[in-house]
Amino acid sequence: LDGAANRLAVRAADFYLTLGWATAYVLYAWAQYAQSGFWPYFFLDLSSWAAVGWYSLLIALFAAVYAMAVGGSALKARCAGLAVDGAALVPAPQPPPGATLPSARDALLQAGP
């Protein structure tokens, strides 16, 4: 809901930073368990082989939710006529009134070989 109300973009390039944050929390939970013997979430418990499945499922779900956020951000930009500039959405550049846009062929000819 917050993402629909602001001009911040969720970019695919930031996935590794977000994954690093989630990994840091898992490492913190492991350290907390080593210190106190308490797991904050049952699926982080490493005492059974089911943990392999839980961790795999968590990574897959995390990636899927992030992909949906990137898609939602792109859809928001397209619907609002915005362009991505860094991590913010800004109004897409518009030609001045009365100006004609060059055709794709003209643009290629101007670019040269």
N, C-alpha and C positions, 0 to 999 in steps of 0.2 A: 504494500500500500504506500509506503514511504517512497519507494522507487518511482511510482507513478506521479508523485506530486513534486518531484524536484528535477533538476536538470543534470544530475550526476549519471554518468554512463558506467555500466558494468562491462568491462572489456575482457575478452578472452585472454589477452596477454597477461592479465593479473592473476590468472588461475594459480600459478605456482606460489605467489605470495600468500594467497588465501589458504592453499594447501599447507604451506609452512606454518601458518597460524594454527590450523587444526592439529598438525603434528606436534607443535609445541604444547598444546593442551594435553594430548595423549601422554607425552613425556612427563608432564607435570603430574598427571593422574598416576602414572607408574611410580614416580618418586613419592607421592603422597601415600600410596599403598605400602611402599617399602618402609616408610616412616611410621605409619599408623595401623596398617593391616586392614584398612577400609577402602573399598572400591566405590567411587562416587556413582558409577553406573554399572549394572550387572553385566552388560555386554563387553566391558573392558577387562573383566576378570580373565586372567591368563591360565587359570588352573585346569581348564579342560580343553580338549581339541576343538570344541565348538568355537573357541575364540578365533581360530583361523577363519571360519566362515563369517563370524560377526565383523571382524576387521575388514575382510574383503567386501562384505555387503556395505559397510559404512563408507568405504572409499568409493564404491560404485554409486551409492546414493548421493554422496557429496558431489561427485562429478556431474551427476544428472541434474541435481538442483542448481548447480552453478551454470550448467549449459542452458537451463531454462531461464535463469536470470539474465544471461547474455542475450538470449533470444528475445526476452521481454524488453530489454533495454534497446535493442535494435528496432523492434516493432514500435516502441514509443518514439524513437527518433524519426522513423519513417512516417508515422501517422502525424507527427507534429511538424514535419518538414524541417527537421533539425539535422545538423552534421556533428560528428564527433570531433572535438578539439581537445586532445589530451584526455582527461577524465570527465570533461563536462560536455554537455550538448549545447550547441550554439545555433542561432538561426543560420540556415543554409544561405550562401551568397546568392543574391538575386541580381540580374542585369538591370542597369538603369532603365527608366521608362523610355520607350521608343527605340531601344537598342535591339538590334537583331543578333541572334546567336549564330556563330559560325556552324556550318555543318560538320559532321565527323570527318568527311573527306577533306574539307578545307583545313581543319585542324591537323590532320595527318600530313598534308602537303606543306604546311608551315613548319612542322616539326623537322622535316627533312629526313634523310636516311640515317 
